[in-house]
Amino acid sequence: MKMSVFQKDMAIIAGFARELGCATPLFSASESIYTAALAAGHEADDTAAVCTILEKLASVDRSDRSDRPDRSVRRGVRSSVRSSSR
């Protein structure tokens, strides 16, 4: 889902929760992160763009992932574990 659509949905949800008098602490806490993603130009990106914002806030650079194992290797391990447990 695009961030711009998600922002619209968040506004609707927040308004509904206010009308009901329902506290939404986790929703409220996440709102600023989504707002920061929009302000950083991610309105056309999907909601995974919040990861970029969290990385920046934590001073983490995950752009170099060469040290991670190949996903196909991990899939192979999982399938062999499944077949050996039967």
Secondary structure, DSSP 8 states (H G I E B T S, - for coil): -BHHHHHHHHHHHHHHHHHHT---HHHHHHHHHHHHHHHTT-TTSBTTHHHHHHHHHTT---S--TTS--HHHHHHHHHHHHHHT-
